[in-house]
Amino acid sequence: MRKYLIAAVLAIAFLRVTPLHAQDGGPSADAVRVRIGPLMMNPTISLTNLGIDHNVFNDPPDKAPKQDFTFTVSPNTDLWLRAGATWITGSINESINWYQKYSSERTANNEYKLGWIVPTSHIGFKINGNYASARERPGFEIDTRAARKETQFTTSLDFKGLPKTFFGVTASRQQTRFANDAEYLGVSLRDTLNRINSSYGLTLRYEATPLTSITISATRSKDGFEFSSDRDTTSTAIQASAAFAPAALIKGTVSFGYTDFKPNAPDLPQYKGAIGEANLTYVLMGATRFALNAGRGVQYSYDANQPYYLQTRIGGSVTQQLFGPFDVQVRGDYSILAYRDRVGADLEVTDRTDHKKTYGVGIGFHMGKDLRLSVNASQDNRETKVAEHQYEKFLVGTSLTYGF
């Protein structure tokens, strides 16, 4: 029965097609820089952090932090291919980190995305697949460059119930696998963090204006840990979000909600409370750009006795056009990591809370429409009662970004 239902949905999707626009999955006119027949691309390359890292390993102050010359090269390409009345989308993202002295910190990371979008007058269908292979620090907590692979599949189906209202269903599956030799402070990251996340949900989307949409969603998720089943969790979340198109006065997305995050093990406390995320930009009078990035949610820890923490983060930047091609940017970021203790565990610090702060300034020079050179300086600190997790880092360097 299920296969016949899927076949019927796809048949309807192909029979009731309407002309495609950027909001239907295709690129906006200014996003396409290169065309090869029907293939559209937006390739960019950036050279960042070209300078001195004054604490390569994020060592605490009493361990004489090491410094080294470093840079990062990141070639990226977004792709769009029109296939009949549908779109095939993709992206190729690479990142090469190089250190002159400490070769153990040199990494080459890659991420590939492929998607298929079927927009119609009454039904919309999307499916996406992501694959990432990286040897980087996974989040704010772990300071070693740990090799891991991640695969993710997501799909959604929207039904147009009213002229501006859409009802939808979503499903996703993500697998995270660390290398067998990936360790941090003597703990095997493979044993503690290898997991599969499965989720499904319902959505209600309202197109308030051509540039603004509001969505209410309810999602059920399960995390199953491959080698640590006592860390398995189940969560239910309800969220309201708003999305603003690139042509809107305020651009980006913002969401707020409530989650019931419940570990299966009885000796782990659950979290019931607020979650959210924001990624917004606003340009004032064409000369001042404000950017806001914030988030609140549950993150998994490598520590079996404090297996997860609530991360609350707020950050942003202000970029001011000075004169001619010059601009100046001030930025900052502040995060709180509030850990949850396993009942009865022998802990060095109970009710642990870490604070991570980053602030910096940069001066940019626009050498052309798609070429920008900047000089940046930033300070990065983590404050905690766990001595080996404290560090201070100062970075100074240049960055160069070019879009073909």
C-alpha positions in Angstrom: 0.0 0.0 0.0 2.8 2.4 0.9 4.6 2.1 -2.4 1.4 2.9 -4.3 0.8 6.0 -2.2 4.3 7.2 -2.9 3.9 6.6 -6.6 0.6 8.5 -6.6 2.1 11.5 -4.8 5.0 11.7 -7.3 2.6 11.4 -10.2 0.6 14.3 -9.0 3.8 16.3 -8.5 4.8 15.9 -12.1 1.3 16.5 -13.6 0.6 19.7 -11.8 3.7 21.8 -12.3 4.0 25.5 -12.5 6.8 27.7 -13.7 9.9 27.7 -11.5 11.3 30.7 -9.8 14.1 31.2 -7.3 11.8 30.5 -4.3 10.9 27.2 -5.9 14.4 25.9 -5.5 16.3 27.6 -8.4 18.9 30.2 -7.9 18.3 33.9 -7.8 19.6 35.9 -10.7 22.6 37.4 -8.8 23.7 34.0 -7.4 24.7 32.5 -10.7 28.2 33.4 -11.8 29.1 30.5 -14.2 26.9 28.7 -16.7 27.9 25.5 -18.6 24.9 24.6 -20.7 22.0 23.9 -18.3 24.3 23.7 -15.3 24.5 26.9 -13.1 27.2 27.4 -10.6 28.4 29.9 -7.9 32.1 29.1 -7.2 34.0 31.0 -4.5 37.3 30.7 -2.8 38.5 32.2 0.5 41.9 32.4 2.2 41.4 33.0 5.9 43.3 33.0 9.2 46.6 33.8 7.3 48.7 34.7 10.3 49.8 33.5 13.8 47.8 31.2 16.1 49.1 31.9 19.6 47.6 28.8 21.1 47.5 26.0 18.6 46.3 23.2 20.9 44.0 25.4 23.1 46.2 24.6 26.1 45.6 26.1 29.5 47.9 29.0 30.5 50.1 26.9 32.8 51.2 24.6 29.9 53.0 27.2 27.9 50.7 27.5 24.8 52.4 26.8 21.4 52.1 29.2 18.5 52.5 28.7 14.8 52.0 30.2 11.4 48.7 29.0 9.8 46.2 29.6 7.1 42.9 28.1 5.8 41.9 27.7 2.1 38.2 27.0 1.4 37.0 26.5 -2.2 33.2 26.1 -2.4 30.8 25.7 -5.2 27.0 25.8 -5.3 25.3 24.1 -8.2 21.8 24.1 -9.8 20.5 22.0 -12.7 17.1 22.3 -14.1 15.6 18.8 -14.8 12.3 19.2 -16.6 10.0 20.9 -14.2 12.2 20.2 -11.2 15.6 21.3 -9.8 18.6 19.3 -8.8 20.8 21.2 -6.4 24.2 20.6 -4.9 27.2 22.0 -3.2 30.9 21.1 -2.9 32.7 22.5 0.1 36.4 22.0 0.9 38.6 23.3 3.7 42.3 22.9 4.0 44.0 24.0 7.2 47.8 24.3 7.2 50.2 24.8 10.0 53.9 25.4 9.4 55.4 23.7 12.4 52.8 21.4 13.9 51.9 19.1 11.1 49.5 17.1 13.3 47.1 20.1 13.0 47.0 20.1 9.2 43.6 18.9 8.0 41.6 18.6 4.8 37.9 18.5 5.2 35.1 18.1 2.7 31.3 18.2 2.5 29.0 17.3 -0.4 25.3 18.0 -0.7 22.8 16.8 -3.3 19.1 17.6 -3.4 16.1 17.2 -5.6 13.2 19.7 -5.5 9.8 19.1 -7.1 7.6 22.2 -6.9 4.0 22.1 -8.0 0.9 24.1 -7.7 -0.5 22.0 -4.8 2.3 19.6 -3.7 5.9 20.3 -3.1 8.5 17.5 -2.5 12.2 17.9 -1.4 14.9 15.3 -0.7 18.4 16.1 0.3 21.5 14.1 1.1 24.7 15.3 2.9 28.1 13.7 3.4 30.9 15.2 5.4 34.4 13.9 6.2 36.3 16.1 8.6 39.1 16.2 11.2 38.1 19.3 13.1 37.1 20.3 16.6 33.4 19.2 17.0 31.9 22.2 18.7 33.0 24.3 21.6 33.9 21.5 24.1 36.4 19.2 22.4 39.8 20.8 21.6 41.4 17.9 19.6 40.9 17.7 15.9 38.9 14.5 15.8 38.3 12.6 12.5 34.7 11.8 11.9 32.2 11.1 9.1 28.6 12.3 9.0 25.8 11.3 6.6 22.3 12.9 6.6 19.2 12.4 4.6 16.1 14.7 4.9 12.8 14.8 3.0 9.7 16.9 3.2 6.3 16.9 1.5 4.1 20.0 1.5 0.4 20.2 0.6 -1.2 23.5 -0.3 -4.4 23.6 1.8 -5.3 27.3 1.4 -4.1 30.1 -0.9 -1.2 31.0 1.5 -1.2 28.0 3.9 0.8 24.7 3.5 0.6 21.5 5.5 3.7 19.3 5.5 5.5 16.2 6.9 9.2 15.9 7.4 11.6 13.1 8.1 15.4 12.9 8.6 18.2 10.5 9.5 21.7 11.5 10.5 24.6 9.2 11.4 27.8 10.5 13.2 30.8 8.2 13.3 34.2 9.1 14.8 37.4 7.3 13.8 38.6 4.4 15.9 41.6 6.3 17.2 39.8 9.6 17.9 40.3 10.4 21.6 40.1 13.4 23.9 41.6 13.5 27.4 41.9 9.7 27.2 38.2 9.1 26.2 37.3 7.3 23.0 35.1 9.6 21.0 34.0 6.6 19.0 32.7 4.8 22.1 30.9 7.9 23.5 29.6 9.9 20.5 28.9 7.5 17.6 25.2 7.8 17.2 22.2 7.8 14.8 19.5 10.5 15.0 16.1 9.8 13.5 13.3 12.3 13.5 9.9 13.0 11.9 7.5 15.9 12.2 4.5 17.9 11.0 4.6 21.5 9.8 2.1 24.3 9.1 3.5 27.1 6.9 1.9 30.5 6.2 3.2 32.7 3.4 2.5 36.1 5.1 4.0 38.1 2.3 6.1 37.3 -0.8 9.2 37.9 1.3 8.1 36.4 4.7 6.9 33.0 5.8 5.9 31.7 9.2 6.1 28.0 10.2 4.9 26.1 13.2 6.4 22.6 13.6 6.2 19.6 15.9 9.1 17.2 15.8 9.8 13.8 17.5 13.5 12.7 17.6 15.5 9.7 18.9 19.2 9.4 19.4 20.7 5.9 19.5 24.3 5.6 20.6 26.2 2.8 18.9 28.4 1.8 21.9 26.8 3.7 24.8 23.2 2.8 24.9 22.9 4.4 28.4 23.1 7.7 26.6 20.1 7.2 24.3 17.5 9.9 24.3 14.0 10.8 23.0 12.8 14.4 22.5 9.7 16.2 21.4 9.9 19.8 20.3 7.4 22.5 19.2 8.7 25.5 17.4 7.5 28.7 15.6 9.9 30.2 13.0 10.0 33.0 10.5 12.0 33.1 7.3 12.8 36.4 5.5 13.9 36.3 1.8 17.2 37.9 0.7 15.2 40.8 -0.8 13.6 41.6 2.6 14.6 44.5 4.8 15.7 42.0 7.5 17.2 38.8 6.0 17.5 35.3 7.5 15.6 33.1 9.9 14.6 33.1 13.5 12.9 30.4 15.6 11.7 29.9 19.2 10.2 26.8 20.8 10.0 24.3 23.6 11.5 20.9 23.9 11.1 17.9 26.2 14.5 16.2 26.0 14.4 12.9 27.9 17.3 10.5 28.3 16.2 6.9 28.5 18.5 6.1 31.5 16.9 6.9 34.9 20.1 8.4 36.3 20.2 11.2 33.8 18.1 14.3 34.3 15.8 15.5 31.5 15.6 19.0 30.1 12.3 20.8 29.6 12.6 24.3 28.4 13.2 26.9 25.7 15.1 26.3 22.5 15.7 28.6 19.6 18.0 29.9 16.8 18.5 33.2 15.0 20.5 34.2 12.0 19.6 37.7 10.9 21.2 40.6 9.0 20.1 44.2 8.4 21.7 46.9 6.4 21.1 50.5 7.4 21.2 53.2 4.7 23.4 50.9 2.6 26.5 51.6 4.8 26.1 49.8 8.1 25.5 46.0 8.3 24.2 44.4 11.5 24.4 40.6 11.9 22.9 38.5 14.7 23.6 34.9 15.4 22.1 33.1 18.4 21.0 29.7 19.6 19.8 27.6 22.5 19.7 23.8 22.5 21.0 20.6 23.9 24.5 19.3 22.8 26.2 16.0 23.6 29.4 15.8 25.6 32.2 13.3 25.4 32.0 12.8 29.2 29.9 9.8 30.2 29.2 11.3 33.6 28.1 14.6 32.2 26.8 13.4 28.9 25.0 16.5 27.7 24.9 20.2 28.2 22.6 23.1 27.4 24.3 25.6 25.1 23.1 29.2 25.1 24.9 31.4 22.6 24.6 34.9 21.3 26.9 36.6 18.8 27.0 39.3 16.2 28.9 41.9 14.2 28.6 45.4 13.0 30.3 46.4 9.7 30.6 50.0 8.8 31.6 51.4 5.4 34.2 54.0 6.1 35.2 55.7 2.8 35.7 54.4 -0.6 36.5 50.7 -0.6 37.3 50.5 3.1 35.2 49.1 6.0 35.6 48.2 9.6 34.0 45.4 11.5 33.5 44.7 15.2 32.3 41.3 16.3 31.7 39.3 19.4 30.3 35.9 20.6 29.4 34.6 24.0 28.4 31.1 24.9 27.3 29.3 28.1 27.7 25.5 28.4 25.6 24.3 31.4 26.3 20.6 32.0 23.9 18.0 33.4 25.3 15.5 35.9 24.6 11.7 36.0 23.1 10.9 39.4 25.7 9.3 41.7 28.6 9.9 39.4 32.0 10.8 40.9 32.6 14.3 39.4 35.5 16.7 39.6 33.0 19.6 39.3 29.3 19.3 39.9 26.8 21.6 38.2 29.5 22.6 35.8 29.1 25.7 33.7 31.6 26.9 31.1 31.8 30.3 29.5 33.3 30.9 26.1 34.0 34.4 24.8 35.2 35.6 21.4 35.7 39.2 20.3 37.6 40.9 17.6 38.0 43.7 15.0 38.9 43.8 11.4 39.5 46.3 8.6 38.5 45.4 5.0 39.4 46.6 1.6 37.1 45.9 -1.4 39.4 45.3 -4.4 36.5 44.7 -6.7 32.8 43.6 -6.7 33.7 40.0 -5.7 37.1 40.5 -4.0 37.7 41.6 -0.4 40.9 41.7 1.6 40.8 42.1 5.4 43.1 42.2 8.4 41.6 40.7 11.5 42.5 40.3 15.2 40.5 38.3 17.7 40.7 37.1 21.3 39.1 33.7 22.2 38.8 32.5 25.9 37.1 29.7 27.7 36.5 30.0 31.4 35.7 26.9 33.5 36.4 25.3 36.9 38.0 22.3 35.1 41.6 23.3 34.8 42.5 21.4 31.6 39.6 23.0 29.8 40.6 26.6 30.3 42.5 28.5 27.6 43.2 31.9 26.1 43.9 32.4 22.4 44.9 35.4 20.3 44.7 35.3 16.6 45.9 37.9 14.1 45.9 37.5 10.4 44.5 38.4 7.0 41.7 37.0 4.9 40.9 37.1 1.2 37.6 36.2 -0.4 36.9 35.9 -4.1 33.8 35.0 -6.0 34.3 34.0 -9.6 
